[in-house]
Amino acid sequence: MVSKHNLGESWCRKQLADQKLFQLLEKVDIDVLEEARSKGCLLCDGPLHRSDYERKPRGGPQWDIRFSLCCAKEGCRKRHTPPSVRFMGRRVYAGLVVVLVSAMIHGLTPERVNALREALGLDRRTLERWRQWWLGRFVESAFWREARARFLPPLCFKTLPLSLCLSFAVERRDRLLDLLKFLAPITTPNVWKELVM
């Protein structure tokens, strides 16, 4: 069984306020973007150009652009949105907020959950939707069915994402980055469709 006290409120708040972490996550997304651009279009091998779009995530860093690419070849013009460690699909909140807050509520008293909700502007229904998503769509997804084999002993799916956070030891910035990289494949449009339908 997962120990609920291993992920504290003060630690989570510290991570959610860490400007160096936000800069690191943005740099990782830029590196992933450049790697995708260097490979060219996956459909026609045409060159890819930047075609970013606006985002305004709540509850965390003020990232206003989701990095994306578009094929420059006439007749193709396919959009290529690479994985991201900053955004979790089309969720309104930044990815690290969704992961950390969802994990943290497993060990908090109702009063502390209320304080956290107020500090981040989260509605109780939003937290409940996130919990249902982790326990439902996420654990049923093809991504999780394949990825869960990486964890020994097996993770407790009833406490996701807390069990993931504990497995990655996300108290350290580099380990939190590892967790966000692990989840990055689900941030692409094609994979995200499975997780929201």
Disulfide bonds with the S-S distance in Angstrom:
none
